[in-house]
Amino acid sequence: MSKSMYKDCEIGSIPTNWNIQKLEELANVTGGKRLPKGSSLSEINNGHPYIRVSDMNDKGIQLDSMLYVPDDVVEQISRYRVDKDDLYISVAGTLGLVGKVPDELNGANLTENADRISNIRCNTDFLLYCLKSDFIKKIINSEMTTNAQPKLALTRIKQFPIPVPPLKEQQKIAEILSSVDAAIEKTEQVIAKTEEVKKGLMQQLLTKGIGHTEFKQTEIGEIPVEWEVKKLVNFSKINSENLTSSTQPEYEFNYIDIATITDTGIIGETTKYSFCDAPSRARRVVRNKDIIVSTVRPYLKSFAFITEEQDGYIASTGFAIIRVNEDVDSNYIYQHILSERFIEYCKSKMTGSNYPAISANDVKEYSIGIPPLKEQKKISSILNEYDKKLQCEKDKIIKLKSIKQGLMQQLLTGQARVKVD
């Protein structure tokens, strides 16, 4: 499409047959309502749910922690109820969480920290995607202040600029974006199921092994009679290789800190430093097959397995580096580090309130059931296959979200046009 078929507007360039309208021209925008002074929400389901910002996230409204309006104040705030398919937007605390009211919350009350968008006079899903778009996020970000409690004014929300194509085009754009969301949701379900299966396998394989019929009681519970219980310090070295103050200033390396590790336990993008410019915490040398364990907030699972590609990288002193002896399979030990039992152990050893942490000595003292090397390798091989499947599905989600982001930018501004019947 030629440039002459586009026109400039406050969100950029849109097709000449599109309009920009204020949100208040396309829907009614009203505020929520706090409970009367002296009243408090109840955990008892009396059929009068109350939607809080804490119930909202990027996917919508979570029902598992819903609270309810007491019977004696229901009528006092009855004007502030939402209907199914209304939209909402958070205006305090976390700003700009947008979603559609689900059927289960038809008639629910809405917090004063969110606004209701109702009587929508365009395609509802199209409007939902517009409110989640980058051009609206930029407006919201510009409204944020340095106050402890950022607030988004109702009058400002009403002025949000919304691109308005013909109705059939709105519907088609919403259908395309909804199909990508459906693919993301389906992939998330596959991940959740795979994680559930792997968790059950870990519980079985890391405590019962493969094909055993005789077991013994130990300090870590019941394990096969052929297995031994050993502490990490008995078969590995912790923080065995470190840079020192005598390191040459020009020595260059890739630096791993907690932010470098993705939620899938993969080393993400690293920063390259020379020793003289590096953070003072850049001291731990990692080698192929090392296991790195965050000692700061370890319940966040900031753990990773070092590959040959990362051999010689330098990690933060916020990690304990486990280097397993050759007679033990490091992958088998890594699966133990990923287990819920290790997380619970870390939580039990944490000290400090602002920056809860464990020590390297705590890591050394962790006890593990050790089978013969051949069985270790077989167990880790089975569990690694599930890790590969999980990584594949998580990579797929990253790709789908990237596709969606690009599509939203193109479709919601008309830079890419859709064919309509």
Long-range contacts (C-beta under 8 A, 24 or more apart in sequence): 1-417, 6-414, 9-161, 9-163, 10-161, 11-135, 11-161, 11-163, 11-413, 12-135, 12-413, 13-413, 13-415, 14-163, 14-413, 14-414, 15-165, 15-414, 15-417, 17-165, 17-166, 18-163, 18-164, 18-165, 18-414, 19-163, 19-164, 20-161, 20-162, 20-163, 20-164, 21-161, 21-162, 21-164, 22-158, 22-159, 22-160, 22-161, 22-162, 23-117, 23-157, 23-158, 23-159, 23-160, 23-162, 24-158, 24-159, 26-120, 26-121, 26-122, 26-127, 26-162, 26-164, 27-87, 27-117, 27-118, 27-119, 27-120, 27-121, 27-122, 27-127, 28-116, 28-117, 28-118, 28-119, 29-115, 29-116, 29-117, 29-154, 29-157, 29-158, 30-80, 30-115, 30-116, 30-118, 30-154, 31-80, 31-91, 31-112, 31-115, 31-116, 31-154, 32-80, 32-109, 32-110, 32-111, 32-112, 32-113, 32-114, 32-115, 32-116, 33-77, 33-79, 33-80, 33-109, 33-110, 33-111, 33-112, 34-111, 34-112, 35-69, 35-70, 35-73, 35-77, 36-73, 36-76, 36-77, 39-70, 39-72, 39-73, 40-70, 41-67, 41-68, 41-69, 41-70, 42-67, 42-68, 42-69, 42-70, 43-67, 43-68, 44-68, 46-70, 46-71, 48-74, 48-108, 48-109, 49-105, 49-108, 49-109, 50-108, 50-109, 50-110, 50-111, 51-82, 51-88, 51-101, 51-105, 51-108, 51-109, 51-110, 51-111, 51-114, 52-111, 52-113, 53-90, 53-92, 53-93, 53-94, 53-97, 53-111, 53-113, 53-114, 56-88, 56-90, 56-94, 56-97, 56-99, 56-114, 57-97, 58-97, 59-99, 60-99, 60-100, 60-102, 61-99, 61-101, 61-102, 61-105, 63-104, 63-105, 69-109, 77-109, 80-109, 80-110, 80-116, 81-107, 81-108, 81-109, 81-110, 82-106, 82-107, 82-108, 82-109, 82-110, 82-116, 82-118, 83-107, 83-118, 85-124, 86-116, 86-117, 86-118, 86-120, 87-116, 87-117, 87-118, 87-120, 87-124, 87-127, 87-128, 87-131, 88-114, 88-115, 88-116, 88-117, 89-114, 89-115, 89-117, 89-131, 89-152, 89-157, 90-114, 90-152, 91-115, 91-151, 91-152, 91-153, 91-154, 91-157, 92-149, 92-150, 92-151, 92-152, 93-149, 93-150, 95-140, 95-143, 95-144, 95-150, 95-152, 96-136, 96-137, 96-140, 96-152, 98-128, 98-131, 98-132, 99-128, 100-124, 100-125, 100-128, 115-154, 115-157, 122-162, 122-164, 122-167, 122-170, 123-167, 123-170, 123-171, 123-174, 125-174, 125-177, 125-178, 126-170, 126-171, 126-173, 126-174, 127-162, 128-174, 129-173, 129-174, 129-177, 129-408, 129-412, 130-162, 130-163, 130-412, 131-160, 132-408, 133-408, 133-409, 133-412, 134-408, 134-409, 135-161, 135-412, 135-413, 136-160, 163-412, 163-413, 163-414, 165-414, 166-420, 168-420, 168-421, 169-417, 169-418, 169-420, 171-420, 172-418, 172-419, 172-420, 173-411, 173-412, 173-418, 176-407, 176-411, 176-418, 177-404, 177-407, 177-408, 177-411, 180-400, 180-403, 180-404, 180-407, 181-404, 183-400, 184-397, 184-400, 184-401, 184-404, 187-393, 187-396, 187-397, 187-400, 188-397, 190-393, 191-390, 191-393, 191-394, 191-397, 194-386, 194-389, 194-390, 194-393, 195-390, 197-386, 198-383, 198-386, 198-387, 198-390, 199-340, 201-382, 201-383, 201-386, 202-335, 202-338, 202-339, 202-383, 205-379, 205-382, 205-383, 206-335, 206-336, 206-339, 206-369, 206-379, 207-369, 209-371, 209-375, 209-379, 210-375, 210-378, 210-379, 218-369, 219-367, 220-367, 220-368, 220-369, 223-369, 224-369, 224-371, 226-371, 226-372, 227-369, 227-370, 227-371, 228-369, 228-370, 229-367, 229-368, 229-369, 229-370, 230-367, 230-368, 230-370, 231-364, 231-365, 231-366, 231-367, 231-368, 232-322, 232-333, 232-363, 232-364, 232-365, 232-366, 232-367, 232-368, 233-364, 233-365, 235-324, 235-325, 235-327, 235-328, 235-370, 236-322, 236-323, 236-324, 236-325, 236-328, 236-333, 237-322, 237-323, 237-325, 238-320, 238-321, 238-322, 238-323, 238-360, 238-363, 238-364, 239-284, 239-320, 239-321, 239-360, 240-321, 240-323, 241-284, 241-285, 241-287, 241-321, 241-323, 242-283, 242-284, 242-285, 243-275, 243-282, 243-283, 243-285, 243-314, 247-275, 248-275, 249-274, 249-275, 249-276, 250-274, 250-275, 250-276, 251-275, 253-278, 253-282, 253-312, 253-313, 253-314, 254-310, 254-313, 254-314, 255-279, 255-282, 255-313, 255-314, 255-315, 255-316, 256-286, 256-292, 256-304, 256-310, 256-313, 256-314, 256-315, 256-316, 256-319, 257-281, 257-315, 257-316, 257-318, 258-294, 258-296, 258-297, 258-300, 258-302, 258-316, 258-318, 258-319, 261-292, 261-294, 261-302, 261-303, 261-304, 263-301, 264-390, 264-391, 264-394, 265-301, 265-303, 265-304, 265-305, 265-338, 265-387, 266-304, 266-391, 267-304, 267-306, 267-307, 267-310, 267-313, 270-313, 278-314, 279-316, 281-316, 281-317, 281-318, 282-314, 282-315, 282-316, 283-314, 283-316, 283-317, 284-314, 284-315, 284-316, 284-317, 284-319, 284-321, 285-312, 285-313, 285-314, 285-315, 285-321, 286-310, 286-311, 286-312, 286-313, 286-314, 286-315, 286-321, 287-311, 287-312, 287-323, 289-323, 289-324, 289-330, 289-331, 290-321, 290-322, 290-323, 290-330, 291-321, 291-322, 291-324, 291-330, 291-333, 291-334, 291-337, 292-319, 292-320, 292-321, 292-322, 293-319, 293-320, 293-321, 293-322, 293-337, 293-363, 294-318, 294-319, 295-319, 295-320, 295-357, 295-358, 295-359, 295-360, 295-362, 295-363, 296-355, 296-356, 296-357, 297-355, 297-356, 297-357, 298-343, 298-346, 298-347, 298-350, 298-357, 298-358, 299-343, 299-346, 299-347, 299-350, 299-356, 301-338, 301-343, 303-334, 303-337, 303-338, 305-330, 305-331, 305-334, 320-360, 320-363, 322-363, 327-373, 328-370, 328-373, 328-376, 329-373, 329-376, 329-377, 329-380, 331-377, 331-380, 331-381, 331-384, 332-376, 332-377, 332-379, 332-380, 333-368, 334-380, 335-379, 335-380, 335-383, 335-384, 336-368, 342-366
